[in-house]
Amino acid sequence: MHSRFQLTKKYIQYWLTASNGKGHGIHSPFVYDFIKNVLNDSTSYPCYQTIEGIRKKMLSNTSIIEVEDFGAGSSVIKTKKRMVKQIAASSLKPKKYAQLLYRMVKYYKPQSVIELGTSFGISSAYLSMANTQAVVHTCEGASSIASIAKNNFEALQLKNIQLIQGDFANTLPQLLSKIKTINFAFIDGNHRKLPTLAYFNQLLASSTATTIFVFDDIHWSGEMEEAWQQIKHHAATTLTIDLFFVGIVFINPDFKVPQHFTIRF
Ligand SMILES: C[S@@+](CC[C@H](N)C(=O)[O-])C[C@H]1O[C@@H](n2cnc3c(N)ncnc32)[C@H](O)[C@@H]1O
């Protein structure tokens, strides 16, 4: 994992070199449309407040739970006994990015969504409420965390979420053998190089031309930087958008020459 200093330096580099986020000089109509209608859509959708209400509850929950440690996701807490509010403060995607996921699903309307890394279900709730016709399959290893997510889904009366508990190494292949096609994948757990690349390859095998991948924390560590470089230059990848804290990947062969954008967000 990069130190806070390294990460800040990288973030400044990103900000200085990225396109300004208004779409000027972006010669891809698809990316221009994405910037205009998805990235910069500043509508305050009603569900934002509802879901953020659940996040607030998690952030003030002082219960201590026993957590199995999966992957390299948590940079702050290493012990097995954890306070809910500490997990909520350190591992959930901030609302800016969770709401971007919402807008992407709302706009591109994927029918079959996968999330690797449910935690308390905040990003899952955004994915679910963005398109109630879609099915969101969300995977979480830690049973105590998964059970809190389940309660949150019930509290929000979400009917289109399937929560699968277990190590991604087992649950992902099982799930993919059942659902066959996946249209949107948010990879937000086990931030290490080889597992990240393995998930990408497994997901690719069940993808269509319009499947969208969102990778979390692509600059979080040397390993994640390497994984991101390999994903960018993978033979299947035709378009990437680097927003620093997430990387978005498109594999549509209609984008004939692979293009890579870094955009301020
Ligand atoms: C960063 S959190 C997910 C946050 C959530 N997407 C959000 O933004 O609301 C990552 C989660 O992935 C789980 N995880 C990490 N590696 C895993 C693995 N190999 N198998 C199953 N779960 C794993 C962790 O237990 C953790 O709860």
Ligand as a Chemical Component Dictionary entry (heavy atoms), coordinates in Angstrom:
data_LIG
# 
_chem_comp.id                   LIG 
_chem_comp.type                 NON-POLYMER 
_chem_comp.pdbx_formal_charge   0 
_chem_comp.three_letter_code    LIG 
# 
loop_
_chem_comp_atom.comp_id 
_chem_comp_atom.atom_id 
_chem_comp_atom.alt_atom_id 
_chem_comp_atom.type_symbol 
_chem_comp_atom.charge 
_chem_comp_atom.model_Cartn_x 
_chem_comp_atom.model_Cartn_y 
_chem_comp_atom.model_Cartn_z 
_chem_comp_atom.pdbx_ordinal 
LIG C1  C1  C 0  -13.850 -2.142  0.392  1  
LIG S1  S1  S 1  -15.007 -3.240  1.095  2  
LIG C2  C2  C 0  -16.422 -3.051  0.062  3  
LIG C3  C3  C 0  -17.121 -1.733  0.222  4  
LIG C4  C4  C 0  -18.444 -1.602  -0.500 5  
LIG N1  N1  N 0  -18.312 -1.941  -1.902 6  
LIG C5  C5  C 0  -18.965 -0.178  -0.409 7  
LIG O1  O1  O 0  -18.343 0.706   -0.995 8  
LIG O2  O2  O -1 -19.987 0.059   0.234  9  
LIG C6  C6  C 0  -14.360 -4.788  0.588  10 
LIG C7  C7  C 0  -15.043 -6.005  1.173  11 
LIG O3  O3  O 0  -14.586 -7.134  0.441  12 
LIG C8  C8  C 0  -14.459 -8.242  1.308  13 
LIG N2  N2  N 0  -13.440 -9.128  0.730  14 
LIG C9  C9  C 0  -12.142 -8.828  0.468  15 
LIG N3  N3  N 0  -11.509 -9.886  -0.075 16 
LIG C10 C10 C 0  -12.426 -10.875 -0.181 17 
LIG C11 C11 C 0  -12.388 -12.206 -0.689 18 
LIG N4  N4  N 0  -11.264 -12.728 -1.180 19 
LIG N5  N5  N 0  -13.517 -12.925 -0.653 20 
LIG C12 C12 C 0  -14.665 -12.409 -0.130 21 
LIG N6  N6  N 0  -14.770 -11.156 0.369  22 
LIG C13 C13 C 0  -13.662 -10.398 0.339  23 
LIG C14 C14 C 0  -14.045 -7.634  2.642  24 
LIG O4  O4  O 0  -14.475 -8.457  3.735  25 
LIG C15 C15 C 0  -14.736 -6.268  2.628  26 
LIG O5  O5  O 0  -15.925 -6.273  3.375  27 
# 
loop_
_chem_comp_bond.comp_id 
_chem_comp_bond.atom_id_1 
_chem_comp_bond.atom_id_2 
_chem_comp_bond.value_order 
_chem_comp_bond.pdbx_ordinal 
LIG C1  S1  SING 1  
LIG S1  C2  SING 2  
LIG S1  C6  SING 3  
LIG C2  C3  SING 4  
LIG C3  C4  SING 5  
LIG C4  N1  SING 6  
LIG C4  C5  SING 7  
LIG C5  O1  DOUB 8  
LIG C5  O2  SING 9  
LIG C6  C7  SING 10 
LIG C7  O3  SING 11 
LIG C7  C15 SING 12 
LIG O3  C8  SING 13 
LIG C8  N2  SING 14 
LIG C8  C14 SING 15 
LIG N2  C9  SING 16 
LIG N2  C13 SING 17 
LIG C9  N3  DOUB 18 
LIG N3  C10 SING 19 
LIG C10 C11 SING 20 
LIG C10 C13 DOUB 21 
LIG C11 N4  SING 22 
LIG C11 N5  DOUB 23 
LIG N5  C12 SING 24 
LIG C12 N6  DOUB 25 
LIG N6  C13 SING 26 
LIG C14 O4  SING 27 
LIG C14 C15 SING 28 
LIG C15 O5  SING 29 
# 
